[in-house]
Each structure stands twice: as C-alpha cells, then as structure tokens.
Amino acid sequence: MNSAALEGFIKIFLVLILVSAAFITTRRNITSFFRTYSIQSLFIAIVALSLFFQEKVQVLLYVALLTLVSKVIFIPLILTHEAVP
C-alpha cells in the first residue's frame, strides 16, 4: 500500500475513534458501553498497526498487539462477565 493511501486510511480510523468517543459518552447500557469501548480500542489497534507498516517501528507493532489482546478481547470480556450476572 502506498504512503498516501495509508495516510488516508489512518485519517479515516482517527475520525472513527472520535465518533466512537461520542458514542461512549451517550451509552446508558453498561454492555453497550463495553462493546463501544472494544470497538474504539480495535480502531486504535488498527491505527497503530497501520503506523507500523508506514514507519517500520517495532514498538508500534507491540502496541497494536497489546491493545488488541487487552483492550479489545480481555478487558471487555472480564468487565462484561462481572457486570452481567
């Protein structure tokens, strides 16, 4: 993927992060809040992964993987299990 296309891709996901932040502030149901948090975290992981492909900095790959495992999968799973008996 060329650099201009990758930058456009990153900008789209940065806008989606902002939109998901607006959704998080309006959530009334706790499970929908966790779902929106997970989706926003997925967008953050995608941005970090895209930046890794663009910049070739190893730390960005680690950030993307840790975000994916912890904030997209593990934390929402634990919180949803604790919130909904």
MOTA-V671080 format. One record per helix or strand of 2 or more residues. SS is the DSSP state (alpha for helix, beta for strand). FROM is the first residue (numbers start at 1). TO is the last residue. If there is no record, write none. Layout:
BEGIN
[[SS;FROM;TO] [SS;FROM;TO]]
END
This chain:
BEGIN
[[alpha;3;26] [alpha;30;55] [alpha;58;83]]
END
